[in-house]
Each structure stands twice: as structure tokens, then as C-alpha cells.
Amino acid sequence: MIEYFKSIMGTGFNSESISLTSTVQKFPKGAVMVQAGNVETKFYFLLKGIVEVTIPGEKEWIYDFFFPKSVLGGYSSLLTGKPSKITIAAIEDCEVEVYEWAELKKQYETSIGANQMGRFLTEQIFLLRSKREIDFLSKSAEKRYEELIQSQPDLILQIPVHRIARYLGIHPESLSRIRKKMNS
């Protein structure tokens, strides 16, 4: 994860001051990384695979998909110490680096690099959430689907159509019509 941040944050990133330990863990397709109702203590860097974030309830909502080189976790739970309201599960076999939230928080006290990384992550999460919210309110499902395909053209094909439809907030039949229209 640190190497990834070096590559995107540039020379101003003080990575030498960070000493986070991680373990690599594999999650088979369907396995849950974050379970709604549990208080979270870990966050993850996705090395391989695709995960989905859902909000369980009477009707399950797909909140987001994450692809390799993504940092993910139950952020609200990590920040508040309260049970997570989301579930994060593997759509396909995944490999992740697992980090302890308490260790990163402790590093915030002494490491400029940890603070830079934490600020960058927070800014990116805010930008992603804002974009999703604005897109959902201002763009058609067809436009959102086009942008999803453009952002991850190879990986998006590995997500079942009914899951993509739920993410877009439409019925699978509507997505089929959109796909048919795009292919003609």
C-alpha cells in the first residue's frame, strides 16, 4: 500500500516515517470482509479481485464496487467505534493487505507520512462519495453505466448484471435495454 501511495502522491510524500505492519489475506468469492453490525478494527488494501459494499436491509442496496489498488473498510465504524452499517464482500476471489486501524491512529501522532496518507485517503473518500451522490441525482442510469464501463472496462465485465443494475438503482431489465441500445 505504501508503494502505491508513493506512486500517486509524488516526491512530497514522506513514506519513510511510516512503519505499518500488514498481513496478506485471501478471501474466496462470496466471503465477507466487513460485516454490518460489527465494530471494525481493520482496513484493507485490495491487491486482487473485486469487492462490493452493500447496505443490508429489507432491500439490499449496493453502495459501491472496489477494484485493485483501493483502500477499503468500514470507515464510519473505524472513526466512531460503533457497529458498521455496511457489509463488504468479495465478488470474486480477492487478495488484500490487512492493516490495524489502531496502529495507523498511533502513527498519526508521530509520522508526517501517516498524516499525509490519512489526509489523502480522507480527501479521496470525500471526492468519491460526492461524485456518486451528484451523479445519482443528476445523471441518467445510462450515463452512469457508460462511466462505470469507462472507469473499469475489463473488470466490470466480471460483475453480474443484476448486481450492476442494483448499484445503478434500476431493474436488471432496464440495464439490459441500456446495454442493447449501447451495442446497436
ChimeraX attribute file (.defattr): number of C-alpha atoms within 10 A of each C-alpha:
attribute: neighborCount
match mode: 1-to-1
recipient: residues
	/A:1	18
	/A:2	16
	/A:3	9
	/A:4	11
	/A:5	16
	/A:6	15
	/A:7	10
	/A:8	9
	/A:9	15
	/A:10	9
	/A:11	9
	/A:12	9
	/A:13	19
	/A:14	17
	/A:15	19
	/A:16	11
	/A:17	14
	/A:18	18
	/A:19	14
	/A:20	14
	/A:21	11
	/A:22	14
	/A:23	10
	/A:24	13
	/A:25	13
	/A:26	16
	/A:27	18
	/A:28	14
	/A:29	15
	/A:30	15
	/A:31	16
	/A:32	16
	/A:33	21
	/A:34	23
	/A:35	18
	/A:36	19
	/A:37	14
	/A:38	16
	/A:39	18
	/A:40	24
	/A:41	18
	/A:42	20
	/A:43	21
	/A:44	25
	/A:45	22
	/A:46	23
	/A:47	19
	/A:48	17
	/A:49	22
	/A:50	23
	/A:51	28
	/A:52	21
	/A:53	23
	/A:54	20
	/A:55	17
	/A:56	15
	/A:57	8
	/A:58	6
	/A:59	7
	/A:60	10
	/A:61	17
	/A:62	21
	/A:63	18
	/A:64	17
	/A:65	20
	/A:66	17
	/A:67	19
	/A:68	16
	/A:69	16
	/A:70	18
	/A:71	18
	/A:72	22
	/A:73	23
	/A:74	25
	/A:75	19
	/A:76	15
	/A:77	20
	/A:78	18
	/A:79	12
	/A:80	11
	/A:81	13
	/A:82	13
	/A:83	16
	/A:84	21
	/A:85	19
	/A:86	23
	/A:87	21
	/A:88	25
	/A:89	22
	/A:90	22
	/A:91	23
	/A:92	18
	/A:93	15
	/A:94	22
	/A:95	20
	/A:96	25
	/A:97	18
	/A:98	21
	/A:99	19
	/A:100	16
	/A:101	19
	/A:102	12
	/A:103	14
	/A:104	21
	/A:105	14
	/A:106	11
	/A:107	18
	/A:108	17
	/A:109	10
	/A:110	12
	/A:111	18
	/A:112	17
	/A:113	20
	/A:114	25
	/A:115	20
	/A:116	18
	/A:117	22
	/A:118	15
	/A:119	12
	/A:120	14
	/A:121	15
	/A:122	13
	/A:123	12
	/A:124	12
	/A:125	15
	/A:126	12
	/A:127	12
	/A:128	13
	/A:129	14
	/A:130	12
	/A:131	12
	/A:132	15
	/A:133	11
	/A:134	11
	/A:135	14
	/A:136	15
	/A:137	9
	/A:138	11
	/A:139	11
	/A:140	12
	/A:141	19
	/A:142	17
	/A:143	14
	/A:144	17
	/A:145	19
	/A:146	15
	/A:147	12
	/A:148	14
	/A:149	14
	/A:150	11
	/A:151	11
	/A:152	11
	/A:153	12
	/A:154	9
	/A:155	13
	/A:156	17
	/A:157	11
	/A:158	12
	/A:159	15
	/A:160	10
	/A:161	16
	/A:162	15
	/A:163	17
	/A:164	21
	/A:165	19
	/A:166	16
	/A:167	21
	/A:168	22
	/A:169	15
	/A:170	13
	/A:171	15
	/A:172	16
	/A:173	12
	/A:174	13
	/A:175	21
	/A:176	14
	/A:177	12
	/A:178	16
	/A:179	14
	/A:180	10
	/A:181	10
	/A:182	10
	/A:183	7
	/A:184	5
